[in-house]
Amino acid sequence: MLLIRGKGGKERMVPLSPPAREALAAWLACRDAQDEAGRAKGKPGSPHLFPSRGKAGHLTRHAFYLQIKDMAVRAGVSPAKVTPHTLRHAFATHLLQNGADLRAIQTFLGHADVATTEIYTHVLEERLRELVLDHHPLARE
């Protein structure tokens, strides 16, 4: 599980998949090696998962935004289509499409009210409607 601190200091626990845990372990080894090299030069280590040299001392929302835009460009994806919100939306939609409980999704996203999370059910309903209209023989005119 990963403890996430979101807007307003709100905390929630999010499980990590095995590939995510492997990636995190590799990152921690790299980060810890950098911390150790810094300590050898008299610099303190960072308490942050994603430290930065910036004033905040950690990767900021804006820096993350810029990094995913850059990754999109390098992957040949329009950067206009990739934002932290679209990643969050895709995460929730994929969970819902694969049978996750709405309350669990609410917890993962940190929504105070399940009504906010229910927005994702409308997206799924619209997608299902399109599938029927596009593929069912009786839906054709």
C-alpha positions as CSV (number, residue, x, y, z in Angstrom):
1,M,0.0,0.0,0.0
2,L,1.1,3.5,-0.7
3,L,0.0,6.4,1.5
4,I,-1.0,9.3,-0.7
5,R,-1.4,12.9,0.6
6,G,-3.7,14.8,-1.6
7,K,-5.4,18.2,-1.7
8,G,-5.8,19.8,1.7
9,G,-3.5,17.2,3.3
10,K,-6.1,14.5,2.9
11,E,-4.5,11.1,3.2
12,R,-5.6,7.7,1.7
13,M,-4.0,4.3,1.2
14,V,-3.7,3.0,-2.4
15,P,-2.7,-0.6,-3.2
16,L,0.1,-1.1,-5.7
17,S,0.2,-3.8,-8.4
18,P,3.2,-6.1,-8.6
19,P,4.7,-4.2,-11.6
20,A,4.2,-0.9,-9.7
21,R,5.9,-2.3,-6.6
22,E,8.8,-3.5,-8.8
23,A,9.1,0.0,-10.4
24,L,8.9,1.6,-7.0
25,A,11.6,-0.6,-5.6
26,A,13.9,0.2,-8.5
27,W,13.2,3.9,-8.0
28,L,13.9,3.7,-4.3
29,A,17.2,2.0,-4.9
30,C,18.1,4.9,-7.3
31,R,16.8,7.6,-5.0
32,D,18.6,6.1,-2.0
33,A,21.9,5.9,-3.9
34,Q,21.5,9.6,-4.7
35,D,20.7,10.4,-1.1
36,E,23.7,8.4,0.1
37,A,26.0,10.2,-2.3
38,G,24.6,13.5,-1.0
39,R,25.1,12.5,2.6
40,A,28.8,11.8,1.8
41,K,29.0,15.4,0.7
42,G,27.3,16.6,3.9
43,K,23.8,17.1,2.4
44,P,20.8,15.8,4.3
45,G,18.6,13.0,2.8
46,S,15.1,13.7,1.6
47,P,12.0,12.4,3.4
48,H,10.0,12.6,0.1
49,L,9.4,9.8,-2.3
50,F,10.1,12.1,-5.3
51,P,12.6,14.7,-4.0
52,S,13.5,17.8,-6.0
53,R,16.0,20.6,-5.7
54,G,13.1,23.1,-5.8
55,K,11.9,25.2,-2.9
56,A,9.2,22.6,-1.9
57,G,11.8,19.8,-1.7
58,H,9.5,17.4,-3.6
59,L,8.1,16.9,-7.0
60,T,5.3,19.5,-7.4
61,R,2.0,19.1,-9.2
62,H,3.2,21.5,-11.8
63,A,6.5,19.6,-12.3
64,F,4.5,16.3,-12.6
65,Y,2.2,18.0,-15.2
66,L,5.2,19.1,-17.3
67,Q,6.8,15.6,-17.0
68,I,3.7,13.8,-18.3
69,K,3.4,16.3,-21.2
70,D,7.0,15.5,-22.1
71,M,6.4,11.7,-21.9
72,A,3.3,12.0,-24.1
73,V,5.3,13.9,-26.8
74,R,8.1,11.3,-26.6
75,A,5.5,8.5,-26.9
76,G,3.9,10.1,-30.0
77,V,0.7,11.0,-28.1
78,S,-0.8,14.5,-28.3
79,P,0.1,16.3,-25.1
80,A,-3.3,17.9,-25.2
81,K,-4.8,14.5,-24.4
82,V,-2.6,13.7,-21.4
83,T,-3.1,15.5,-18.1
84,P,-3.0,14.4,-14.5
85,H,-6.8,14.5,-14.6
86,T,-7.1,12.3,-17.6
87,L,-4.8,9.8,-16.0
88,R,-6.9,9.9,-12.8
89,H,-10.1,9.6,-14.9
90,A,-8.7,6.7,-16.9
91,F,-7.7,4.9,-13.7
92,A,-11.2,5.2,-12.2
93,T,-12.9,4.3,-15.5
94,H,-10.8,1.2,-16.0
95,L,-11.5,0.1,-12.4
96,L,-15.2,0.6,-13.0
97,Q,-15.2,-1.2,-16.4
98,N,-13.6,-4.2,-14.7
99,G,-16.1,-4.5,-11.9
100,A,-14.6,-2.5,-9.1
101,D,-16.9,-1.3,-6.3
102,L,-17.9,2.3,-6.6
103,R,-17.1,2.9,-2.8
104,A,-13.6,1.4,-3.4
105,I,-13.0,3.8,-6.3
106,Q,-14.3,6.7,-4.1
107,T,-11.7,5.8,-1.5
108,F,-8.9,5.5,-4.1
109,L,-9.8,8.9,-5.5
110,G,-10.3,10.6,-2.1
111,H,-13.8,11.8,-2.9
112,A,-15.7,13.0,0.2
113,D,-19.0,12.2,-1.5
114,V,-19.8,9.1,-3.6
115,A,-21.9,11.4,-5.9
116,T,-18.7,12.8,-7.2
117,T,-17.4,9.3,-8.0
118,E,-20.8,8.4,-9.7
119,I,-19.8,10.7,-12.6
120,Y,-17.7,7.8,-13.8
121,T,-20.7,5.5,-14.1
122,H,-22.2,8.0,-16.6
123,V,-19.1,7.8,-18.7
124,L,-19.4,4.0,-18.6
125,E,-23.1,4.0,-19.4
126,E,-22.4,6.3,-22.4
127,R,-19.7,3.9,-23.7
128,L,-22.0,0.9,-23.3
129,R,-24.8,2.7,-25.2
130,E,-22.3,3.5,-28.0
131,L,-21.3,-0.1,-28.1
132,V,-24.9,-1.3,-28.5
133,L,-25.6,1.3,-31.2
134,D,-22.4,0.5,-33.1
135,H,-22.5,-3.3,-32.9
136,H,-26.0,-4.6,-32.3
137,P,-27.8,-5.6,-35.5
138,L,-31.2,-4.3,-34.2
139,A,-29.8,-0.9,-33.4
140,R,-29.1,-0.2,-37.1
141,E,-31.6,1.7,-39.1
